[in-house]
Amino acid sequence: MLKKLWWVVNVIWAAIFVSGAVFLLVRKYDAAGIYQTTELRLSALAVEGAFLIFIGLCQALAYYFIKRSSQVHHQ
């Protein structure tokens, strides 16, 4: 049951990441009113990518504990 929830959460995170990346690529001005050049867009994507790596590591750790928990209950 927890593995299904884990997959649902991962799909939600993927949708959030993709929509955030699309938003960062198509916006012309940021919240401060600064025009978004290619360099600024790429740096914003790099920050989002670093956040994705952090979330991925947390998800991998959660999956490890879910898998370990299910193995203990089956023995």
C-alpha positions, 0 to 999 in steps of 0.5 A, spaced: 500 500 500 505 504 501 509 503 495 502 505 491 502 512 495 510 513 493 508 512 486 502 517 486 507 522 490 512 521 485 507 522 479 505 529 483 512 531 484 514 530 476 508 534 474 510 539 479 517 539 476 515 539 469 510 545 470 515 549 473 520 548 468 515 550 463 513 556 467 520 558 467 522 557 460 516 561 457 515 567 462 518 574 460 519 577 466 520 575 473 516 577 479 521 583 480 520 585 473 526 583 470 526 581 463 528 574 463 534 573 458 537 566 456 542 566 462 537 567 467 532 562 465 538 557 465 540 559 472 533 558 474 532 551 471 539 550 475 536 552 481 530 548 480 534 542 478 538 542 484 531 542 488 529 536 484 535 532 486 534 534 493 527 531 492 529 525 489 534 523 494 528 524 499 524 520 495 529 514 494 530 514 502 523 514 503 522 508 498 528 504 502 524 505 508 518 503 505 521 497 502 525 495 508 518 495 512 514 491 507 520 486 507 520 485 515 512 484 515 513 479 510 518 475 514 
